[in-house]
Amino acid sequence: MLQICSEFCVLWKFREMPVDSIKEACKNLTEKPMEPEFCYGNGSCVRTVYPVAFRAVLYLGLGSAVILTVLGNLFVIVAIAHFKQLHTPPNYLTLSLAVTDLLLGVLVMFPSMIQSIETCWYFGDMLCKLFNSSDILLCTASILNLSFISIDRYYAVCHPMLYPRKITVHTAVIMILVTWCVSSVVGFGMIFLKLNILGMEEFYYNNVACEGGCVMLTTGVASTVSSMLSFYIPGIIMLAIYLKIYMVAQRQVRTIGLQNTSSSKVDKHQRKATKTLAIIMGVFLSFWLPFFLCYIIDPIIGYSVPPAVFNTLVWLGYLNSTVNPLVYALFYSWFRKAFQMIVSGRIFRSDMSDTKLFAE
């Protein structure tokens, strides 16, 4: 703007315009504030307009993450559902986790991508509530799925004799039902009962809510309680369980030694499965911990965390759902074989569901 003004001034100087008039014109031009852009016109939320090139890069990057999340978890779901060898209690829990990640990609990541780039919510108030509810629901479901998976691994490694009796298909189904029922109550109850803004409704409607916005504001109490129930307490419990599993597994390794028996092979298989699921849990906690720290701190410091920082941490958490199928592909040979069959189309043969993906 200053450069344009200088060029304007120089041109008019040669036209013998009075210097005082030139300075006044330049001052008025440089001090004129830029008109803000709104989502739906005056009175609605203010819109931040990013440069076209920057928006294109964001759409490419975030869009790729959404597609990878949906396709990767879809492969996991199809593989476990189709191949009979994978119809086991721990794989049913893994299936529930993959469904959670798939729904996050479709119901949360896709609309969040549009809102993050366009900086406006164009889907209405009801869909905004469903979006925020789904966000809380699916995050809670993820950590509850991982909690039950850790319990499955605990019995598999620490109490192998009790495992077939304790962890059955019926038990896995009950775990999955508890996961989704509790998550639904937390997710929809928080938003539709307005527990997130309990006690600060006037502030929210006077200072935050506007047409074209979809902001999930929470009070300090609500953010602390929901974070403890949905993340910190289950996370600490899982860490304690996996620490116990690790200690027992190390003791078993020393006891079994290098014996080439069927029992040692089973123990080796269980330890590998436990290690893989522990990595998945570790990835989940690592990706979501920065957000939940910010989530608790933000109300304490007067909601002064920049929206761009908050949004970045949210997307870091979302990317956990993108990474999970990559962990399966890296550590599970059955996933790689199933992936090849799905991509090649061999899965549609009538006898392929009985294929042995790994040696039992």
Steps between C-alpha positions, in 0.01 A plus 500: 500500500782743586675425172181571304454821691860609426458434130170689507669792672789512255266505202296783640812693596593523137151636436589787736248394766565689829723303735263540797213359296718206393594422861139522615384270222771245579420517871130437439581210268741326737285548810177373342410172675430192293140388489454167686340208319206319654371146455141609429515878489503761778424358843631152424841356588807673361673292235877472457590476133823313430695542174389265223833317490495442877143371486590263216790357704273455803230328296761269347661412832190467717302338219770236459485431875122455482525260203780296661303478825185376329668255262752365752239423765261368238764243402531394866122467535461299177791272588376413850138465388579284194772256607375238746842451654481856632167443677648505850417711810813722481441563128137595570632766737744610228203511259314731738805729514522506119129587473564786744787631287298462178206697642740766626632542146153532348297681768767717663815541291323585173275781631783619726724533194248731332449705816874529565576628150190711430485615867119483486245231579257464210296198616254645750458495876368144532786350300739707710366332814523158335854579388614600849318205657660257255840651573467433874330163446765360267795623707346339809425180304861481382647501848232264637572258216869520585418448869314176428777391263749547785280281723495233227881513479528483879315169515679366189847560647455499877230231530526286186318204661199717583504691172280264288239495778509870589535664157237347272306636204214573740737697725636696203147591387416627851820708503411652162143579612625665820750704296243639261222552756724690744657703218159593360375617841815711552507642146134586452437585867783753507373697197122456488458553877742796473714370783807647329376858557316443830528820701633716218207494256466878495867551417486236226192640324612864534867466411566172321194371315437649157354389168755305300695384804527159667713542811497242778564722802530328838521627855801421713303243700354334190835478320673357808231242578456387139877479446548293814218260411574474127879511496713533813349233727468232226845595373663457840320169553617373160857603570488310831356191330762498225776552756371192683482309170855601414633377834318166468610460137863559597473239774348254252786558255754418770303191606437359152843591365561364153277194526362405161161385618147577394447680829793732438372570149160594638662723760710665229186565293320648800795722585518629144126580499537671837796704376309613192195606699722673756652703215149590379413614853824697528434671168148589613620655827782688325276646230220606734697609810593849364135574423369386838766703680393806302133410553539522877733802504303720257209587738749568781688763295182667378467319165810675372643207302511615135234325287767390251697322777188336640392387153846358428493292819154370415624385160801337660255292701294420191811372321519219755214338309705529183805338657331193655460303171866577421596337833295192405675487162841534662460233769224263382581264213133403479406859422753521216373172349138607538581838344654332196195277456258790533688720253546218246131407516567142612287563806188458283572132433260270681765308697720792604338553841661172619850614400764460771667836542745381765614175657314421821 
